[in-house]
Amino acid sequence: MLKTSPAVFAVHNTYQIMVSVTRESLFFVKIGDKCYYDHSNGILRSLSPLHRVTVPMEELDNAGEYTICVRPLIERKSYFTETEDVWEKTFKFYPVPENNIRAYHISDAHNSVTEPIKASETFGDIDFLILNGDVIEDSSNPSKFMNIYEICSRLTKGEKPSVFSRGNHDLRGNFAEKFADYTPTHQGNTYYSFRIGSIWGILLDC
């Protein structure tokens, strides 16, 4: 049902939980007894293969887990769309501690996935992941964006936060205008601040 484990991006005072699915589906996230939906103006999104749900950072930090909920479509109709039963999977979540923080930083991977993941094996366990620009070579094809989620999936397993900053190569190619649809943003912008643990970070876009 999921192509990769979710990526949990720190954005301002929220997390954006983003995940790619194998079928057209409705999507939401449960934290405790609350549900957060992937929607556009109140309409549940199903056409995009990549879903995004924004949740309060403090709420997920305190809960220590979240549940991904996917409802695959049978047939999208103007009225009374047919869907399958909801598929669920729960992920543990470990917020960044206040002290002795270990971050793994990747930049300029240029579409490489295996190499940065293998390099991480020598680094050991991490508290959060930084993807700092040019993780993809260009935005010529939507499949390039999946490299971001493959790296996040392998290194965080949906259990640790990530921080994503774009590079200059990211905005080259036919799908560059769709870049914000495939990556974390704050109010549509790729520049914002974030707080995780005792860290206060600022993402710049020059």
Wavefront OBJ file of the C-alpha trace (Angstrom):
o trace
v 0.000 0.000 0.000
v 2.916 2.340 0.798
v 5.871 2.689 -1.577
v 8.103 3.788 1.307
v 7.837 4.488 5.009
v 6.519 7.993 5.729
v 8.844 10.995 5.861
v 8.136 13.250 8.848
v 9.387 16.736 7.975
v 9.828 19.479 10.581
v 8.136 22.634 9.249
v 7.721 25.663 11.520
v 5.875 24.285 14.600
v 4.356 21.315 12.767
v 5.324 18.042 11.150
v 4.346 17.344 7.568
v 3.910 13.604 7.187
v 4.435 12.755 3.522
v 4.207 9.323 1.922
v 3.880 7.815 -1.535
v 1.180 5.200 -2.145
v 0.831 2.462 -4.743
v -2.814 3.182 -5.679
v -5.200 6.116 -5.894
v -6.407 6.471 -2.326
v -7.897 8.717 0.290
v -5.444 9.369 3.088
v -5.401 10.469 6.715
v -3.283 10.200 9.852
v -4.466 9.325 13.362
v -2.742 10.578 16.498
v -4.546 9.303 19.545
v -8.256 9.895 18.901
v -7.703 12.737 16.393
v -7.669 12.376 12.604
v -5.805 14.700 10.214
v -6.772 14.519 6.547
v -5.030 15.138 3.247
v -7.519 17.480 1.610
v -7.863 20.426 -0.737
v -10.508 22.922 0.424
v -12.281 20.173 2.316
v -12.203 17.662 -0.570
v -10.159 14.553 0.215
v -7.303 14.222 -2.264
v -6.919 10.977 -4.214
v -5.300 11.792 -7.563
v -1.759 12.461 -6.337
v 0.519 9.465 -5.655
v 2.129 11.488 -2.844
v 0.087 12.440 0.213
v 0.777 15.150 2.793
v -0.810 15.641 6.208
v 0.186 18.421 8.614
v 0.000 17.669 12.340
v 0.917 19.741 15.417
v 4.526 19.038 16.405
v 3.840 19.014 20.129
v 0.968 16.557 19.732
v 3.022 13.967 17.855
v 6.029 14.431 20.142
v 3.838 13.715 23.165
v 1.975 10.791 21.583
v 5.104 8.947 20.477
v 3.290 7.213 17.614
v 0.971 7.823 14.680
v -1.158 5.696 12.384
v -1.180 5.970 8.600
v -4.663 5.339 7.167
v -5.146 4.586 3.467
v -8.555 4.023 1.847
v -7.985 2.776 -1.733
v -10.452 3.867 -4.395
v -12.577 1.425 -6.330
v -14.166 4.098 -8.489
v -14.136 7.885 -8.160
v -17.630 9.235 -8.863
v -19.244 12.661 -8.781
v -21.414 11.342 -5.957
v -20.824 8.426 -3.588
v -17.311 7.369 -4.561
v -16.671 3.653 -3.992
v -13.747 2.771 -1.728
v -12.221 -0.255 -0.071
v -11.838 -0.657 3.665
v -9.237 1.480 5.418
v -5.736 -0.003 5.611
v -3.757 1.084 8.660
v -0.178 0.921 9.878
v 1.171 2.425 13.100
v 4.650 3.930 13.380
v 6.581 4.726 16.531
v 7.917 8.283 16.672
v 10.942 9.561 18.579
v 11.140 13.340 18.977
v 14.552 14.989 18.982
v 15.996 15.004 22.525
v 17.140 18.165 24.266
v 20.789 17.099 24.612
v 23.450 14.977 22.871
v 21.698 15.288 19.533
v 22.968 13.288 16.553
v 21.989 14.511 13.079
v 22.988 12.908 9.779
v 23.472 15.435 6.990
v 23.234 14.700 3.251
v 23.730 17.211 0.455
v 24.516 16.961 -3.260
v 23.498 13.326 -3.563
v 22.399 14.054 -7.159
v 20.040 11.065 -7.443
v 22.334 8.690 -5.546
v 20.478 6.675 -2.936
v 22.677 3.667 -2.144
v 25.857 5.643 -1.418
v 24.479 8.070 1.207
v 22.611 5.235 2.889
v 25.728 3.044 3.041
v 27.736 5.987 4.397
v 25.220 6.336 7.218
v 26.092 2.829 8.457
v 29.438 4.145 9.689
v 27.708 7.025 11.478
v 25.347 4.960 13.618
v 21.969 5.852 15.108
v 20.559 9.343 14.463
v 18.007 11.649 16.083
v 17.084 13.422 12.860
v 18.013 13.609 9.187
v 19.010 16.704 7.209
v 18.610 16.692 3.415
v 20.352 19.894 2.422
v 19.899 20.526 -1.295
v 20.518 18.788 -4.613
v 19.358 15.422 -3.310
v 17.953 15.023 -6.817
v 19.845 15.900 -9.995
v 16.917 17.834 -11.470
v 13.120 17.917 -11.623
v 12.828 16.532 -15.134
v 10.576 13.663 -14.041
v 8.308 13.118 -11.014
v 10.078 9.829 -10.305
v 13.171 11.817 -9.294
v 11.338 13.075 -6.203
v 10.979 9.496 -4.966
v 14.732 9.470 -4.227
v 14.005 11.896 -1.390
v 11.463 9.522 0.126
v 13.590 6.425 -0.409
v 16.439 8.010 1.559
v 14.093 9.196 4.328
v 12.442 5.786 4.496
v 15.689 3.866 4.775
v 17.310 6.194 7.313
v 14.380 7.198 9.546
v 11.841 4.373 8.938
v 9.121 6.970 9.565
v 10.205 7.133 13.221
v 12.518 10.170 13.261
v 12.093 13.752 11.977
v 13.703 15.038 8.787
v 14.563 18.530 7.592
v 14.541 19.226 3.858
v 16.091 22.200 2.075
v 16.132 22.569 -1.696
v 19.212 23.247 -3.806
v 19.736 24.936 -7.159
v 19.508 21.678 -9.144
v 16.088 20.954 -7.666
v 14.497 23.747 -9.682
v 15.817 22.617 -13.064
v 13.615 20.547 -15.371
v 10.080 20.285 -16.684
v 8.514 19.489 -13.309
v 10.259 22.233 -11.342
v 6.989 24.162 -11.199
v 5.538 21.190 -9.288
v 8.420 21.066 -6.813
v 6.319 22.375 -3.920
v 3.792 19.561 -4.474
v 6.451 16.933 -3.772
v 8.379 18.522 -0.892
v 7.609 20.123 2.481
v 6.669 23.809 2.420
v 5.267 26.431 4.784
v 2.358 28.310 3.197
v 3.715 27.273 -0.190
v 7.235 28.570 0.517
v 10.434 26.514 0.657
v 11.920 28.828 3.298
v 10.800 28.742 6.922
v 12.021 28.173 10.464
v 11.604 25.070 12.594
v 12.190 23.941 16.170
v 13.034 20.356 17.118
v 14.306 19.530 20.581
v 16.662 22.339 21.604
v 17.431 23.242 17.966
v 15.992 26.298 16.262
v 16.739 26.198 12.557
v 16.129 28.513 9.618
v 15.864 27.348 6.006
v 17.001 29.943 3.498
v 16.121 30.071 -0.190
v 18.486 32.390 -2.038
l 1 2 3 4 5 6 7 8 9 10 11 12 13 14 15 16 17 18 19 20 21 22 23 24 25 26 27 28 29 30 31 32 33 34 35 36 37 38 39 40 41 42 43 44 45 46 47 48 49 50 51 52 53 54 55 56 57 58 59 60 61 62 63 64 65 66 67 68 69 70 71 72 73 74 75 76 77 78 79 80 81 82 83 84 85 86 87 88 89 90 91 92 93 94 95 96 97 98 99 100 101 102 103 104 105 106 107 108 109 110 111 112 113 114 115 116 117 118 119 120 121 122 123 124 125 126 127 128 129 130 131 132 133 134 135 136 137 138 139 140 141 142 143 144 145 146 147 148 149 150 151 152 153 154 155 156 157 158 159 160 161 162 163 164 165 166 167 168 169 170 171 172 173 174 175 176 177 178 179 180 181 182 183 184 185 186 187 188 189 190 191 192 193 194 195 196 197 198 199 200 201 202 203 204 205 206
